[in-house]
Amino acid sequence: MMALCDEQLDEPRIARSLEYLAANLSAGTATASAQVFPDGATGCRFVWIADLLPNEMAPPIAAMIEQGIAVIKDTLERTERARAA
């Protein structure tokens, strides 16, 4: 897996975005991007977009994304609770 950042982007956006390409996944390819956007005064919105071929790869990749989102959510909530304490 490789993370890429566009050098033309401003520094705050670079800190909040990730793009990657995973090749040779059981004869398939997946590209994805993830970004964090401000949402309200103290919140944020996490957007993860995945594009893959062949379509039959969707169920296992979706399961991995769901697992990843759960870990991210748990980590962010634990961090917020620790800051509030």
C-alpha positions as CSV (number, residue, x, y, z in Angstrom):
1,M,0.0,0.0,0.0
2,M,1.3,3.5,-0.8
3,A,0.0,6.8,0.4
4,L,0.1,9.8,-2.0
5,C,-0.3,13.5,-1.4
6,D,-0.5,16.1,-4.1
7,E,2.2,18.7,-3.6
8,Q,-0.1,21.4,-4.9
9,L,-2.5,21.0,-2.0
10,D,-2.3,23.4,0.9
11,E,-0.8,22.0,4.1
12,P,-4.0,21.6,6.2
13,R,-5.6,19.5,3.5
14,I,-2.5,17.3,3.1
15,A,-2.8,16.6,6.8
16,R,-6.4,15.4,6.4
17,S,-6.2,13.2,3.2
18,L,-4.9,9.9,2.1
19,E,-5.1,8.1,-1.3
20,Y,-3.9,4.6,-2.0
21,L,-3.8,1.9,-4.7
22,A,-3.8,-1.8,-3.9
23,A,-2.9,-3.9,-6.9
24,N,-2.9,-7.7,-7.4
25,L,-5.7,-8.4,-4.9
26,S,-6.7,-11.8,-6.1
27,A,-6.4,-10.5,-9.7
28,G,-8.2,-7.3,-8.9
29,T,-7.4,-3.7,-8.2
30,A,-8.6,-1.3,-5.6
31,T,-8.1,2.5,-5.3
32,A,-9.4,4.6,-2.5
33,S,-9.2,8.0,-0.8
34,A,-10.0,9.1,2.7
35,Q,-10.5,12.6,3.9
36,V,-11.6,14.3,7.1
37,F,-13.8,17.4,6.8
38,P,-14.8,19.9,9.5
39,D,-18.4,19.5,10.6
40,G,-19.7,22.1,13.0
41,A,-17.7,23.8,15.7
42,T,-16.1,20.7,17.2
43,G,-17.0,17.8,14.9
44,C,-15.7,16.2,11.7
45,R,-16.9,14.0,8.9
46,F,-14.7,11.1,7.7
47,V,-15.3,10.2,4.0
48,W,-13.8,6.9,2.6
49,I,-14.3,6.3,-1.1
50,A,-13.2,3.0,-2.6
51,D,-13.3,1.9,-6.3
52,L,-12.5,-1.7,-7.2
53,L,-12.6,-4.2,-10.0
54,P,-13.9,-6.8,-10.4
55,N,-17.3,-6.1,-8.7
56,E,-17.2,-9.5,-7.0
57,M,-14.5,-8.1,-4.7
58,A,-17.0,-5.7,-3.2
59,P,-18.3,-7.9,-0.3
60,P,-14.9,-8.7,1.2
61,I,-13.5,-5.2,0.7
62,A,-16.7,-3.7,2.2
63,A,-16.2,-5.9,5.3
64,M,-12.6,-4.6,5.6
65,I,-13.8,-1.0,5.3
66,E,-16.5,-1.5,7.9
67,Q,-13.8,-3.0,10.3
68,G,-11.5,-0.1,9.6
69,I,-14.3,2.5,10.2
70,A,-15.1,0.8,13.5
71,V,-11.4,1.1,14.6
72,I,-11.2,4.7,13.5
73,K,-14.5,5.6,15.4
74,D,-13.3,3.8,18.5
75,T,-9.9,5.6,18.4
76,L,-11.5,9.0,17.9
77,E,-14.0,8.5,20.7
78,R,-11.4,7.3,23.1
79,T,-9.2,10.3,22.3
80,E,-12.1,12.7,22.9
81,R,-12.9,11.1,26.2
82,A,-9.3,11.3,27.3
83,R,-9.2,15.0,26.4
84,A,-12.4,15.7,28.3
85,A,-11.1,14.0,31.5
